[in-house]
Amino acid sequence: MKETPFYTLEHGGKTYVFKRPSVDQLNRFLAKVARAPLSSALEFTRELAEDLEAWTAATGEKPGLALQAANGLMEALGFPTA
């Protein structure tokens, strides 16, 4: 039986699937996000993307998707988001 994805983001008719982040990945993201939100979101989501090639292509075209996915991941983990 296939495992349910931790988080999915739908955009432009495509679905991007992400793994659950580890505590170390969360700590790295949270340590960097205040000073470099876009680059930290890109790095964080690329670590967690199930299909890295598709996600890299999508964020290359629309980098803001990384912030959207990072916020969704954090919300799924119970962190408050603005």
KAWO-V450298 format. One record per residue. N is the residue number from 1. RES is the residue in three letters. SS is DSSP state (a for helix, b for strand, c for the rest). OMEGA is omega as a letter, one per 30 degrees, with the letter a starting at -180 (none if undefined). BURIAL is I if it has 24 or more other C-alpha atoms within 12 Angstrom, else O. Layout:
# KAWO-V450298
<<N;RES;SS;OMEGA;BURIAL> <N;RES;SS;OMEGA;BURIAL>>
This chain:
# KAWO-V450298
<<1;MET;c;a;O> <2;LYS;c;l;O> <3;GLU;c;l;O> <4;THR;c;l;O> <5;PRO;c;l;O> <6;PHE;c;a;O> <7;TYR;b;l;I> <8;THR;b;l;I> <9;LEU;b;l;I> <10;GLU;b;l;O> <11;HIS;b;l;O> <12;GLY;c;l;O> <13;GLY;c;l;O> <14;LYS;b;l;O> <15;THR;b;l;O> <16;TYR;b;a;I> <17;VAL;b;a;I> <18;PHE;b;l;I> <19;LYS;c;l;I> <20;ARG;c;a;I> <21;PRO;c;l;I> <22;SER;c;l;O> <23;VAL;a;l;O> <24;ASP;a;l;O> <25;GLN;a;l;I> <26;LEU;a;l;I> <27;ASN;a;l;O> <28;ARG;a;l;O> <29;PHE;a;a;I> <30;LEU;a;l;O> <31;ALA;a;a;O> <32;LYS;a;a;O> <33;VAL;c;a;O> <34;ALA;c;a;O> <35;ARG;c;l;O> <36;ALA;c;a;O> <37;PRO;a;a;O> <38;LEU;a;a;I> <39;SER;a;l;I> <40;SER;a;l;I> <41;ALA;a;l;I> <42;LEU;a;a;I> <43;GLU;a;a;I> <44;PHE;a;a;I> <45;THR;a;l;I> <46;ARG;a;l;I> <47;GLU;a;a;I> <48;LEU;a;a;I> <49;ALA;b;l;I> <50;GLU;c;l;O> <51;ASP;c;a;O> <52;LEU;a;a;O> <53;GLU;a;a;O> <54;ALA;a;a;O> <55;TRP;a;l;I> <56;THR;a;l;I> <57;ALA;a;a;O> <58;ALA;a;a;I> <59;THR;a;l;I> <60;GLY;a;l;O> <61;GLU;a;a;O> <62;LYS;c;a;O> <63;PRO;c;l;I> <64;GLY;a;l;O> <65;LEU;a;l;I> <66;ALA;a;l;I> <67;LEU;a;l;I> <68;GLN;a;l;I> <69;ALA;a;l;I> <70;ALA;a;l;I> <71;ASN;a;l;I> <72;GLY;a;l;I> <73;LEU;a;a;I> <74;MET;a;l;I> <75;GLU;a;l;O> <76;ALA;a;l;O> <77;LEU;c;l;O> <78;GLY;c;l;O> <79;PHE;c;l;O> <80;PRO;c;l;O> <81;THR;c;a;O> <82;ALA;c;none;O>>
